[in-house]
Amino acid sequence: MATKKLLGRVVLNLAWIIIATVFYWVAIPYASVRTFDPVGPHVFPQIVSVIIIVCAVGNLFIVFLSTKKDKSLVIDIKEAQQTESTDFRNLMKVVLIIIVSGIYIVILNWIGYLFSTILLIFFLVLIQGGTKLNKNLMISCGFSLFLYIVFSRILNILLPEGLLGFIFT
């Protein structure tokens, strides 16, 4: 494993730990908010934050174990060039994912949870590549509908209905 790639994985996992810790810390004041929900609005973000932290620490552990196995960190020029090309492609994917996620946040209340989530998943799968458009559309519609049913109908969580709210009432 190349040193640069290894360092990138360590930095990414440390960033996840820091971000999840901030989310956990931000959710703490919501523990005093009283709602009709018996567990309160702070529990879900804190559970997700803990899951992210555990996964990132586990991934860091795997990275460190792989460094012990892979003692030969010899990098040839061709591998280094390929790594730089892959790094740029991955960086562009991350930038596109951030842009698509920002657009999702903006349009969520406007067009509603279901349709904005269909668009989000469609573009995220498209950015990752490797799937035909019709299969991508079926995956994004099916998974979004599944999430909508779980959160809206089973867990009774209010989701933004947007312009097409009359369909779901």
N, C-alpha and C positions, 0 to 999 in steps of 0.2 A: 504494500500500500504506500503510495507516495506520501511524503511528509506534508506537502501542501494540502492534499485531500484530507489527510488525517487531522491537520490543524483546522481545516474548514468544518469538519464534523464536530470537533470539540467546541469550536466557537458557536456553531449553530445550536448545539445542545445547551451550552451555557446561556445563550440568548433565550432559549425556551424556558429555562429555569428562572431567569430574571423576570421575563414577561409574566409567567404564571404566578410568581411570587407577588408581583405588583397587582395582578388581578385579584389574588386572594386578599391582599391588604386593602384594596379598594372596596371589596365586598364586606369587610368587617363592620363598617358603620350601619349597613343595612340590617344587621341582626336586631337592632332596636326598633325597626319599623314593624308596626303591627298591621297585619292584613288578615283577610279571611283564610289565607293559606296557612295551614298549621305549622309547616316547617319554616316559613319565612322566605323572603326573596334572596337572602344571602347564601343559602345552602347550595343551590345548583352551581353558581360560579365558583364557590369554594371547592366543591367536589371535582369539578372539571379542572380547576387549578392544581389540585393534589394529583389527579390522574396524569396531567401533563408533566408535573415535576417528577413523579415516579417513572414515567416512560423516559424522560430525558436523562435521569440518573441511570436507569437501566441501560440506555443506549450508550452513555458515557462508559459504563462498566464494560460493555461489549467492545467498545473502541479500544479501551485500555487492554483488554484481554487479547484482542487481535494484534496489538503492537508487540505483545510478548511472543506470539506465535511467529509473526512476520519480522524476523530480525534483519532480513536482507532488504534494506531500503535503498537499493541501487536504482537510480533513475537515468534512463538513457534519454537522448534528445528527442527521439520520436515519441516516446511516452509522454515527455513533458509538453510537447506541442499538442498532442492529442488531449492532454489534461486541460491545457489552457483553452482549447476550443470547446471542450465539454463544459468548462467552468463558465465561459461566456454564454453558452446556450442555456445553462441552468440559471445563470443570473437573469437572463432575459425572461425565462419562464417565471421566476420569482417576481420580477417587476410586473409582468402581465397579470399574475395572480393577485398582486396587491391592487392593481388598477381595477380588475374585475370585481374584487371584494369591495372596493370603495364604491363602485357603481351600484353594487347590490345593496349596500347600506342606504344609498340615496334613493333608489327606486322601490325599496321594500314597502314603505308605507303608501307609496303612490299606486303601485299596481298589485300589491298584496303579496302575502307570503308564498302562496303556491306558485304563481307564475314567475315571481322574481327568483325563487329557489330553482325552478326548472331552468331558467336562463343561467343562473350561477353554476349549477352542476354541468350544464351543457358546455359552457365556455371553459370550465376547469378541466373537464375531460378532453375537450378540444386542444387546450394548451398542452396537456400532457401527451397527447398524440396516441397513435396506435389503435384507434377505433374508427370504424366507418360511421358516417353521419347518421344513418338510420338507426344503427345500434346505439350510438351516443344519445340520440333523441329518446329512444325507448328507455335507456338507463336513467336519463335525467328526469323523464316524466314519471317513471315507476318509482324511483327512489324518493322524489319530491312528494308524490302522492302518499307513499308509505309514511314519510315523516309527518305530513300534514295530518293523516289519520291518527298516528300515535300521539302527537302533541295536542291536536285540537279536539279530537273525539274521545280518546282514551284517557289522556291526562288532564283534559279540560283546561288547557292553557290557551289564553286569548292570543290569537295571531292576527297580524294586520290583514284585512280582507281587501283593502284597496278599492279601485274603481269597479271591480267585478264582485263586490261583496253581496250583491243581490242574488248571485248564483248559489251561494252557500247558506243563505238564510232560509 
